[in-house]
Amino acid sequence: MVQKILNKFIGAKYITVLRAWVPNLATWGVVGGVALVHFTDWRLILDYVPYINKKFKKDE
């Protein structure tokens, strides 16, 4: 059903191209996320990760 809707609006050619690009886009998304954590305040971001936020207790 979703493919029919996409075929109607986008076209089969562009859906095929998009399917070829999905792994590449996912890889660059992960690289961008890691770069964001690396170049920003990593503790601010990693405080929202459940396993990691217990390792770094806040000094109060």
Secondary structure as UniProt FT lines:
FT   HELIX           2..9
FT   HELIX           12..39
FT   HELIX           42..46
FT   TURN            47..48
FT   HELIX           50..53
FT   TURN            54..55
//
